[in-house]
Amino acid sequence: MTCRCPCMKQRQVPVSPEAFERFRTYHRLVLAFSKDALGALPMQSLLQRACECAAAGTSVERAKVLRYRPAADDLLVVAGTGWKPNVVGHASLPSDMRSPPGRAFRTGEPTFIDDLPDSAEFDYSDLLRDHSIISVVNVPIAAGNAVWGVLEVDSEQPRRFDLDDREFLCGFAEIIGRSIENREQLENVKRAGLDQRIELQERETLFRELQHRIANQLQLIIGALEIASRRASDANSREAIEEVIRRAVSIARSHEQLSLTRIEREISLQAFFNRLVPTLSVPDRIRVVTSIEDATAPIGTAVRLGLIVNELVTNSVKHAFGEAGGRITISLEVDAERNTAVLRVADDGLGMSERPRSGMGMGLIRTLSAQIGGSADWAAGEGGGTKFTLSFRLDSGRP
């Protein structure tokens, strides 16, 4: 909202030397105040500076800025120059149509009163009477789509403020309004950022509590399965229970890595694997080598990659090596556009006699691969052993 001041329309009149000098004064004051408005001057100091500039530009001793208070429905003097003690920050004026600043506030247009004491249209407030004010100008200060308050200049001498004074004050009020609007927007942005940080901290606290409870439940499940395995008399039953235990342990390890991660939609795969790999159950006779390029991916993608790696490493430990042991290599390569990636898990063990069958483990890997839009494949390694390759999109699972 801008000041609807009729004096802002262009005009062409002769300019006298005195008027030219006044224009130079206006220009100097507006330029100086604009620099203050664009700087880091606190709002209260900026409003005080506005009063001083408005008084100097119109050659009066008193000026003030009044801010509308919705709760009290009045206009509080928030800054001023030339007033007695206990006026600024304490005195207020009505916001109705018989109040000079109230008229400007309600209509959104400036009011100019040459002789306030003798005016039948406006009330003569105790505040202005106490300071012997005769002539006043009130210009609305608009911020955004509403009138924020009023800029007022007051003269003890009868005075007819001319068109030059009116143009100066209307333009000055607009600068004040734009400055208030910009600062309020900045505060809103800062407040929104603070609210988001508070919300994130609350979510993190709740998330960690949930993670702790889930971890406890997983450990209880694993413990119950281990007891059941020891009590089982049938070898096939024990093997099946131990297979379920291994999968539960795998889930627990991936869960543990995520519990160390902040609640974010995406995480670093390099950091994720650097934490996950040391937790894999690998005997000393088998060495694990990693080469992980960094990339960000949704948490859901990272979880599935972790489960896939755990399953493949477990299979290699169980079936690929003899007593001499060997090496397992885990690598992640990212394309130049950082849209797709390739996960490879290879060992230098005994190799495959045939393509992997669709058992529980292979079925799980294929299902997890499909869930992240990946294509999984097993092949014989170049120097022996088995190589697993998974190509997938890094943006799979993003909203």
N, C-alpha and C positions, 0 to 999 in steps of 0.2 A: 504494500500500500504506500502511495506517495502523497505528499501534501498537495491538495487541490487548490493551490494558491493562484488566483487570477493574475497576480503580479508576475508570475513566472513566464507569461506570454511575451514573445518578442515585441519590442517597440523601437521606434526610431525617433529620438529627440536630440536637440543640440546638447552637447556636453561642455559645461563651463569648466574653467581651470579648477574651481573648488570641487566640482563634482568629480573631475578626473582624479584629484588627489584622494577623494573618498574612495573611488574605485581601487586605487592603489592600496589603500588601507584594508579594504575588504579582501583584496587578493592576498595580501600578506597574511592576514589573520586566518583566512580559509586554508591557505597552504600550510601554515604552521600547525593548525589544528588537524588537518588531514594527516600530516606526518605522525602526530600523536595518536590519532585514531588507528593508524596502521601499525603502530608500535606495540610495545608490551606494557604500556601504561595501564594500571589498574582502572576498572570501570569508574570507581568513585572519583579518582583523580582526573579521569577523562571528562566526566560530567562537570567537575569543578572548573576545569580548563575551558569547557564550553561556555560556562557562565561568564568567565572573565573575558573571553573573546567577543561574546555577544554584547557585553556592556561596553567594551572598548570600541567596537565597530559602530555602535549607535550613539556613542558619546553620552552615556548615562552612567550613574554610579551603581545601580542595582540591577541584578538579573538573577534568575533562578530557573532550575529545572524541577518540574513536579512529575511524580510518577503515580499513575492510577493504581489504587488498591481495591481490588474487587471485594474483599471481605468487608471493608469499611465504606466502600463506595465513595471514596474521596480522593483528593490529589495531595500527596505528601511532598513537602519540599525536601528533596534528596540532595540538592547541591545549590549553592548560591554565593553571590558576592555582594558586599555592602549592607548586609542585614545585621540586626542586633543579635546578641547571643541567644541561644535556645530557639532559633528559627529553623535553621537547617537540621533536618533529621527529626524535628519535633512538630513544627507547625504544619497545618494542612488547610486546604480550601475545598469548598463543595465542588461536586462534579456536575451540578445541574445547569440548566440553560441560563440562569440569572448570574452565574459566576463567570467572570471573563475567561479563566482557564477552563472551566467546565464547558462553556459554549464551544471553545476550540476543540476540546476532547470529544464532545458528543457529535459535532458536525464534521470533524476532520478538516475544518477550514480555519484559517487565521482570523483572529478578531483584533480590531484596532479601535481603541477608545481614546479620544482626545481629552475628555473631561469626565473622569469617572465619578467624582463626588456629586456632580449635577446630573448624572445619567439616570433617566427613569427606566431604562431597559436593563441595567445591571445593578447588582447589590455592591455596596462599598464595604468590603470586609474589614474586620478589626485589624487584621495584619497590615493591610495597605494603609488604613487610616493612621495606625500607630507610626508609620514611616512617611506620612504626608505625601503619599503617591497621588499624582494627578492623571498622568497619561500612561497607558499600558499597551503593550502588544503581546498577544499570545499566539504562538504558532504550534500546531500539533506535531508531535514526534511519532512518526509511523515506523513500526518495526514488523516486517513480514506483512501479514494481512490485517493487522489491527493497530489501533493507536495505542502506543506504549505510554505516552505522557505528553507534557507540554513544556515548551521553552518560552519563558516570559521575560520581557525587559520592562523596567518601571522607571518613570521619570517623576521627580518632585516638581518640575516646572511644566506648565502647560506646553504641550508639544504635539504637533501634527507630523507623525512619522510619514515620510514621503515614500515614493515608489522604490527608490534605491534602498532605503532601509528595509522595506518589506521583502524585496528580492534577496537581500543579504540574509535576512533571518530565515526565510523559507528554505533557501539553499543550505544554510547552516543546520537547520533542523533535519533536513534530509540526510546530511552527513552523519549527524548523531544517530539517527534511526538506523542507517545502514551499519554503523559500527556496533550498535546494540544487537542488531539481528545477527551479524557475523559472529559476535562473541557468544551469543546464546546458542547458535548452531555448533560452535566449537565445544562449548560446555556439554551440549547434548551428546556429541560424538564421544567426548571423554567419559561421560557418565555411562554411555552404552558400553564402551570398552570395559569400564570397571564392573558393570553389571555382568558382562560376559565372563570376566575373570572370576567373579564371585560364583557365578553359576557353574563354571568349569571346575572350580575347587570343590563345590558341593557335589557335583557329579563324580569327581574323582574319589571323594571320600566314600560315597555310596558304592561306586564301582569296586573299590578295593575291599570294602566290607563283603560285597557279593563274591568277589574272587576268593576271599579267605574262606567263606562258607563252602563254596564249590570245592576248593582244595581239600577241605576237611572231609567232605562227602566222598570225593574220589579216593582218598586214603582209606576211608572206612570200607568202600567197595573192594578195593584191592586187598585189604586185610581179610575180608570175608571170603574172597575168592581163594586166597592162599590157604586159609583154614580148610575150605572145601576141597582143595587139591590134595592136601595131606590126608584127608579122610577118605578120599576116593580109593577104592580097591582095584578098579579097572584101569589098566594103563591107557586105553584110548580116552577114557573120561578125564584122566589127569592131564593128558596132552591137550585136550580141548579146553579145559579150564585154564591151563597155563598160557594158551594162545590168547584167550580173553584177557588174562592178566597183562600180557605184553601190550595189548592194545590200550588197556586202561592206563598203564604206565606211560605210554606214548602220549595219550591225551593229557595226562597230568603234567608232563614235561612241557608241552606246548602251552598249556594253561599257565604254567609257572612263568614262562617267558612273557606272555601277555600281561601278567599281573605286574611286571616291572615296567610296563610301557604306559605312558599317559594315554588318557582316553582321546584318541584322535581317529579320524576316519582312515588315515593312511599312516604307514610307518615305514621306516627304512628296512629294506630286506637284508642289507649287509649287516646292520646292527642286530637284526633278529636272528640271522644264522650264526653270527659270532657268539651270541649267547646260547643258542640251541645246541650247536655241535658238541661243545664240551660236556653236555649232559647226556649224550648218547651212550648206551651201554656197549662199549667196545673193549675187548680184552687187550692187554698190553702187547700181545703178539701181532696185533693189527693196527696199522697206522692210518689215521684219517688226515687227508690233505684237502684243503679248501682253496677255492679261487672264486670269490664272490664280488661281482661288480655291484656298485650301489645303485639302487632305484627305489622309488616309493611305490607302494601298492596298498590296496585296501586291506584292513586287518583280516577279513575273511579269506582273502587270497593267501596271506602269510600263514594263517593257521593250516590251511590245506597243504601248502608246500611243506610245512614242518612235519605234518603227519605222513606225507609221501616219503620224505627223506628218512624219517624214523623207520618206516616199514621196509624200505629198500636196504638200509644199513643192517637192520635186524636179520633180513633174509640172507644178506651176504655173510654176516657173522656165522649164521647157522649152517649154510650150505656151500659157501664158496671156498673156504679155506681148510687146510689141514693143520697139523700141529705146527708147521713152520710159519703160519700166519701170512700176512701180505699187506696190501694197501687198498684203501678205498678213497676215491677222489670225488669230491663234491664241487661242482662249479655252476656259476650262474653268469650268463652273458646277456647283455642288454643291447638292443639295436640302437643305431645312431639317433633315430627319432624318439627313442625311449617309449615306444608304444608296445613292443613285444619283447619277450625274454625267452631264453632257453635254459632249462635246468638239466644238468647231466649228473648222474650218479654212476660211477664205474668202479669195478674191482678188477684185480689181476689174479683172481682165483682160478678155480677149476673150469669155469666156463659153462655154457649151456649145452646140454645134449639135445635139447629140443626147445621150441618156444614155450615160454611159461604157460602153464595151464591156468584155467579160470578158477583158481582156488579162492579161499577167503581173502588172502593177502593181495593177489593180483586183482581180484574184483574190487577190493577197497581202493586200490591205487587208480584203477580206471574210473571208478565213480568220482573220486576226488579230483582227478584230472579234468573230467567232463564238467564238473561244477565251476571250474575257473576258465572254461572255454579252451581247454588245452587238448593237445593231441599227444598221447603217450606211445612209446615204442621201445622194445627191447631188441638188442642185437649183440652179436659176439664182439668182444673187444679186439682191437687191432693186434695187440700183443698177447691175446688170451683173456680169459675172464669174461665178464658180462657188462654191457653198457646200457643204461636206461636214459632215454632222452624225452623231455617234455617241453614242447613249445606252447606258450600261453601268452595271452594279452595282459599287459600290466593294468589296463583300465577295467578289467573284468570285475564286476561287482560294484563299480562306482555308480552313483545315482545319475 
